[in-house]
Amino acid sequence: MVRIKIILAIILFGMIISGCRKSDYEIPADETIVDNGEGTGTVTWFASRNYIIEGFVFVNDGQTLTIEAGTVIRARTGQGDKASALIVTRGGRIIANGTAENPIVFTVEGDDLEGSIPVKTSGLWGGVIILGNAPLNVSGNEAIIEGIPITEPRGVFGGDHPEDDSGILQYVSIRHGGTNIGEGNEINGLTLGGVGSGTIIDHVEVVANADDGIEFFGGTVNCKYLAVAFCGDDAFDFDMGYQGKGQFWLSIQTSESGNMVAELDGSPSHPSNKPYTMPLVYNLTAIGRGQEAAAGLISFKSNSAGIFRNSIFINQQWGVRAEYDSQRDNSLEQWQNANLKITNNTFFNIAFDTPESILTITGDYPGDEILQAWHNYFYEGINQIEDPGFVIEDNSYTLYPSDEFTGETAPPDDPWFENASYQGAFKNHNWLLGWSQLSREGILK
C-alpha cells in the first residue's frame, strides 16, 4: 500500500486519553497497513505477523479481509487526523474467525498483551467499524457513520437488505479505543451501521473504550456472548431502527466512568419513522457504577422500544426510564402498545430498590393513572428486587448467582435464542474464560 495522509476538514480539540501512561514497549511491525483509497484489497492477515494500522484503513466494497485466528492487530496512537481505525465499508466483508484458544485482538501499538498498557486505559486509537446494507429508519434509508470524517464517501451505510452479510466476528477482543477525531466525535469500540442478519457476531469483548462500547445504527444483526467493560459512555447504544437480537451479554462499569448500560433512540428527527428501534435482549448481566454515581440502566427515548428479559442489573443510581412526549409518538406509548417490555429481571442496589424508583418516566407528565400503571408493571412483569450473590472485590468479579438466588425466567419464543433456564449471562459456564482480556487478567473469575 502507498502511504497517504487523510485530511480532515474539522477543528481538532485536545487529546482524550484516560488511564495511566502510554507504553514504552515497542513491537516491530512486519507490515504497516495504510490506505491510499484502494482499501486493504482481498487479503489475509496471518497470526505469524505483526500488523500496525496507520490512519483510517478501509475494506472497500467488493473486498474481503480475512484475519487468521490468533492474529494481533495494533493501531497507531493519535487523535484528530492522526486517528487510526479499521472500517469495513458497505459491500465489504471481514472474516475474523478467532477461537477460544487463539482469539483475534485489536489493540494499540505498544501493547505487549502482558500489562504494558493498563487495562482501563482508553482513547489511544479508534476502533472497528462495520457498515452494511440493512434497513435504517432515516430519510432515504442511508446515513453517514459517526466517528469518521463526513467527507469520506466510504462512510455511507444502510439499504434495503435485512439479511445482508458483512462477514464474521468471533472470539475478538477490542481494547483501549475511542479516540477523538474532533468536535467531540469519538469512535465506539465496535460500531455496527446497517449490519444485516447474515453477519455472524459472537464472543466479542470491548474493553476500555473512551466512548460507547458497542453501538448499533439500524440494521438487523444478531449477537451472542458480548462483553463491554470499563468504557467511558454507554455499554450498548441502539438507534436508527435497530431490530436485532442479543443473548448472553455483560456490562461492567467502574465508579469512575460509564453512563448507561443501554441507551435507545428512535429516528433522530422523525420519531414516527419505522422500523422502530427495538432490540430483543435476553440474559444480560449489568454491573453499574454504584448508587451514588450519576448513571443509569436503560433509557428509552424518541419512540424507541425494546424487550429486556431474564437479566440481572445491580449497582446503579437509576433504573429504567421511558420518555413521554404529549406532542408526538413516544417510548411510553411503545410500552402501552406492548413493544417495550421489561420482564423476568432482577434488580439490586438500583435507585432506592423500589419499583417506583426503578421504573421512571422522563419528559411530560403522563397523569397519575398511567404513572401508577407503569409502576405496577414492575411486578406484573415478574421482575424482582433481590441480591443475586455476586462477589465484587476491587478489580475482581465473580458473577455466578448464589445457590440461594431465585429468578423466574421466561422461555424465548424464537429458535435463535438458547432456552437458558436462568437469569443473567452466566450460570455453569464462563464463556469469557481463556480468550478474553477480562479472563486473562483475572478480572472475571
N, C-alpha and C positions, 0 to 999 in steps of 0.2 A: 504494500500500500504506500501511496505517496503522502507525506505529512502535509497537512494544511492547518490553518487556524480557523475555527468557527467564530465569526464575529457577531456579537450580539448588539443590537441597537437599543439597548436599555441602560438605565442608570444603575451602576453597581453600588451596593451597600457593603458594609463591613462583613467580616468573616463571622460565621456562626459555627463554632466548634465547641461542643460541650464535652466534658470529660477531663482527662488529665493532660497527657502530653502526646505529641507525635513521636512515633517510634524512630529510633536511630538505626533499627535493624534494616539492612539492605539485602534485597534479593535480586541478583542479576536477571534481567529478562531475556529469555530465549527469543521472544517475539514481542515487539511493541505494536499494538493494534491502533492505527489511526484511520480516519475516514476522509477520503478525498471526494466524497459524493457517490462513489461506486458501491458503498456498503462493504460488508465483510466478504461478499461472494458466497457461493455454496461451498462450505468448508467444514472441516472437523478440527476441533481443538482437543489436544491429547493430554492425558494426565502426566505424561513424562516431561512436559514442557512448562516453563513459567511464562505466563501471559500478563502483560500490562496493557490496560485500556487507557488511551490518552485522548481526552476530549469526548465528544458525543460520537459514538460508534453505532451505526445502523445496520440492521439486517434488512435489506431492501425488499421490495415487492418481488416475489418470484425466487428469492434466495432462501436457503436453509442452512442455519448454523447448528451443527451437531457438536455437543460437548461431551466428551468421554467421562464416564464415572471416575471420581477421584480427582478431577481437574480443579485447580485453584486459579481463579481469575482475579487479579488485583487491578486496582484503578488508581490513576494519579490523583493526588490530593488537589484541592483548589475550589474556589468559589467563582461565581460570575462566568466570564469567558474562559476560565481555567477549569471549569467543572468537567467531570467525566461521567459517562453513563452508557449503558447498553440499551438500545431501543430496537425492538422488533416491530417493524412497520406493518401496516395493513397489507396483507398479502405475503408477508414474510413468515418464516417458521423457525422455531427454536426447538431442538431435541436435546434437552438437558435431562438425561435419564440416569441420575445417580442411584446409588444403592445404600442400604443401611451400613454396609462395610466401607463403602467408598463414596461418600457424598460429594456433591459439587459445591464449591464455596466461592462466593463473590465477596471480596473484601477490599481493603485499601492497601496501597503499596506500603511496605514496611511491616506488614502483619506476618509474623512467623507462625501464627496459629498456636503459639505456646505462651501467650501472655504479653507479647511485646506491645500490643495495643490493649489498654484496659477495657474490660468488657462493656462498660457503659459509655465509652467514648463515641460521640456521634458527629455527623455533619462533615465527615472527611472527604466524601466523594458523593456521587449522585445516587444511583440505584438501577433497578431493572424495570424497564417499561415494555409492556406488550400491548400492541394495538391490533384490533380485528375489525371484522365486517358485520358484527352482530348489532341488533337494533339499539337505538337511543330514544329518548323522549324529547329531543330538542328539534327545533325547526330545521327541516332539510335532512334530518337523521344523520348529521355529521357534525363534528366538533374538532377543535384543536386541543390536544392534550396539554395539561398543565405540566410545568417542570422543565420544558424546553422552549427555546425562542419561538414566538408566534410567526416569525418569518420563515421558519423551516417547514417546507411543504410536506415533508415526510411525517409530520406530527398529526396529520388528519386521521381520524378514526370514525368508526360507525358505518352501518349499512343495513341491509335487509336480509341477512343470512344468519338466523339464530343458531344454526348448527355449525357455524364457521369453525375451522380448525387452525389454531395458531401453533400447535405442536404439543410438547410435553415438558413439564417442570416437576420432577420427582426427586426427593431427597436432596434438596437445595437449601443452603444456608446463605443469607444475605446480611452483611454486617457493616455497621459504622457509616451508613449513608445519610442522605438527606441534605446535601449541600444546597446553598442558596445561590440561584443564578441571577438574582437581582430583584428588587422591589418586593421582597418577602416571598418570592416564588421558589419554594423548596421542592425537592423531588422526594416522593414517597419511596419506602424501601422496595415495594413491589407495586407497580401501577398496572392496572388491567383496564384498558379502554376499549369498549365494544368487543370484548373477547367472547367467542362463541362456545357453545356446549360441546363441540367436538374437541376442544382443547382439554388435555389431562393435566390437572394440578393437584398434587397431594404430597404430604411430607415436605413442607416448606416452612422455614423459620425466618423471621426478620428480627434482628437484634440491634438495638441502639440506633434507630434511625431518628434524625432530628425532627422530622415531620411525622406524617401518618405511617403506620406500619404497612398496611395493605389497603389500597383504595380501588373500588370498583366503579368505573364510569360507564353506566349502562352495561349491556351485554347479558349473557346467559351462562357464563362459565360456572361449573360446579367444582367445589373444592373440599377435600377432606384432609384432616391432620395438618392444620395450620397453627403456628405459634408465633406470637408477637410479644416481644419483651423490651422494656426499658426505652420506649420511644417517646418523643417529645410532644406529640399531639395525640390523635386518636389511634386506637389499635386497628379498628376496621372502619372504613368510611364507604358509604354507599350513596350513589346519586345517579342522575340522568336515566332512571328507569331500569336499574339493575334488577334482574329477576332470576338469579341463580340459587343454588342450594349449597349448604355447608353443614359439615358434621365433624365433631371432634376438633374443636378449636380451643386455643389457650391464649389468654391475655394476661400479662404481668406488668404492673406499673410499680414505680418506686415512689416514695414520699416526695422526691424532688421533681419529678417530671411526669407528664402524661395528662391528657384531657379526658375524653370519653372512651369507653370501651367500644361503643358503636354509635356512629353519627349517621343519620339517614336524612336525605333531602330528596325532594321531587325534582321536577324541571325547574331550572333556575328562575325563569321569568314567567312561566306558564304552568302553574301547579295542576291544572286540569289535564295536562297532556298525558297520554298513555304511550307505552306501558308505565304503570306506576312503579316507583322504586319499591320492591317487595321481596327482600331475601327471605329464605326459609332456612333457619338455622337450628340444629339440634346439638345437644351435648357440648355446650360452651362452658368452660371454666374461666372466670374472670377474677383476678386479684387486683383490687384498686389501690389508690394512693393513701387511703385512710379517711376516717370520718372528718378530719379537720382540714383536709386539702380541698380546694375548690375544683372538684372534678366529679363526673357522673358516669352512670352506666350506659343508658340508651336514650338517645334524643331523636324523636320523630318530628320532622319539620316539612313544610311546603308540600303537604298532601302525600308524604311518603307513608308506606305501610310496611308490613313485615311480620314474621312469626318467629318467636324465640321460645324454644321448648326444651325441657329435660336438661336444664342448665343450672349452674351454681355461680352466684355472684356474692363476693364478700368485700368488705373494707372500702366503702366509697361514701362520699359526702351526700350525694343524691342518687336517686334510682332511675325510674323510667319516666320520661317526660313526653307528653303528646301535645302538639301545638294545636290551638283552636283559633280560627280566624272567622269572625262572623260575616266577612265580606267575600270569602272565596272558599274553594274546596280546601280541606284541611285534614290533618292526621287524626284528630279526634273523631271525625266523621268516618275515616277509614276503619277505626275501631268499631264504631256503630254498625258499619257495613260488613264486619267480620273479616276484613282484610288485614287488620292489625290484631295480633294475638300474643299475649304473654301468659303461657300456661305451663304447669307442671315444673316450676322452677323453685329453687331455694335461694333465699336472701339472708344475709347475716352481716351485722355491722354496716348496714346501709341506712343512711339518714338517721332516723330515730327508731328504727326497727319496728315501724308500724305501717300498716297498709296505706294510711293517709299520707305518710311522708315518703313512702317508696314510689307510689303511683301519683304523679302530679300532672298539672296542666299548665302550659305556658300560653301567652298571648291574651286573647279576650277571655272574659269570664263567661262560662257556658250556662250558668244558672245552677242553683242548688241541686236540682233533681239529677242533672247529668253528672255533676261532680260527685254526688253520692254514689251514683251507679258505677262510675269509674273506680271509686274506692272499693265498692262491694265486689268488683270484678276480681280483685286480688285473690280472694278465697274461692270465688266461683270458678276461677281459672285453675284451681288446685295448686296454687302457689303456697309456700310456707316460709316462716322465719325460724331458722334452726341452724345451729353451729354444725358445719359438715365435718369438723375434726381435723382440718388441715394443720400441718405443723410448719410454721414460718419462723425461721431464725436467721437474722442478719441477711446474708445472700443465699440462703438455703431454703428450698421449698419442697415439702412433701405433700402432694396434692391428691392422695388417695383418701376418700371419705372414710371415717372411722366405722367400725363394725356396728356401732350404735346408731349411726345416721340412717334416717329413713327419708326417702324422697320418692314420691309417686311419679311414675312416668307414663307417657302416652306413646304407644307404638306408632311409628310413622306409616302413613298411608301412601307409600311411594317406594318402589323396589330399589331406587338408587341408594336409599338410606339403609344402614345396618340397623337391625332391630335390637339395639342395645338396651337392656333392661335396667339401666342405671342413669342417674343424673351426672352431668359433668363430663369432662373429656377423658377421664381415666377411671379404671376400675381394677382389673387384674393385669393390665399391660401398659407399660410406659412406652408409647410409640415414638418418643424422642430419644430413647436410650441409644447411646453409642454414636449416632451420626450427627447430632445437633450440638451446637456450642453450649446450649443450656445444660446438656448432659455431660459433655466432655470436660466442662469446667466445674462440675459438681454443684451447679446451681439448682438443678431439678433432680431430686433424689428419686 
